[in-house]
Amino acid sequence: MSKMNDALQELIDALARLPGIGRKSATRLAFHILDAPAAEAETLARSIRVAKRTIGHCPRCGNLTDSDLCRICANPDRATGELCVVEEVRDIAAIERTGAFKGRYHVLGGRLSPMDGIGPEDLRVDELKARVQDEQVQEVILATNPSVEGETTALFLIDELRPLGVRLTRIARGLPIGGDIKFADDMTLARALSGRVDV
């Protein structure tokens, strides 16, 4: 019984290390896995093993892929003249869900954060500059997060890319659909006003 309790505790500890999973959720997941049919638990374990073994980063854009190039880079129908720069791979998924962007991406692999010891050499900035020159990119869309670090990263990229003569744009920021002006923070409201468009 002691060994089983140790194994259960180890499973809970492992699940609790996942982002967004607290001890309560980890415990609930552990009991679900133990109560599930053995085949279901084996399928989950196999899926994790296969994903860890076969999925890597696209050498061109940094997206996740299980082949030479990710599906977006390998798709000849994607617009080659537009390059959307994001901080992390998960940002691509969010933008793709909108269906509004038909170009290609470049994943920086993070954002500048001197407090955390993350400088330009820790990001895929040189690769970005090479792509802008080699792929005849006409527009670079900076889609970093609207945080202090994201803004700092965007400003740094503007300085780095401006000499290359490419059009530089920044995703718009402002009030969300369904939002209420009286509840908006000052910075969001200021951005919404400065980013207004003609109608």
Phi, psi and omega in degrees: 000323180298318180296320179296318177297321177297318180294319178296315180297321179297319178296315179298316179299318180296316180292324181293340178282349178288146181296136178080002180249113176272182181300319181297312180295320179298319179295315179298316179296319180299314179293325177297314179298318181290328179278341182288158175301149182305322181297323179293317178295320178295321178298317178298313181297317180296318180300319179295314180299314181296316180299315180296327183278327190252342184263131177223196181259139177298128181293341181273307188249340181094000177291167176280143180203156174245016176223189184301313176236153177292167183297329181287313179295326182279350184277112182291346180277350179285142180292122183278343183278349181245128181234118181261119183265123180236162180283312187229161179302320183297340176292327177299314181301319180295316180291320180298327179300332181286333183071010186269346184242129183243012180268208181243171186239163169219121181265122179286329184087025179141200180213156179299131178206085181305327180297330179262006179075022180257112180248182182303327181291345179270353181250166182271056183280317179299320178296323178297312180299320178296319180295319180301320181281316186283331186257013180049048178289131179263331181220132173249120180262116180273110183244045175282160183293151180279049176252174178301315180293320179295319178294318178299317179296316180298316179297320177298316181295323177300314179298322182286325187266336182306317179298344181277354175075018180270149176290130180245127178230162180234138178298146181288152177228150179169211184282137178285154175300132181085358180283168181238124184306320185293342179261357182287144176285162185301317182295317180296317180295319178297318178295321180296320179290316182288336181262019183295154182234158177291147178234000000 
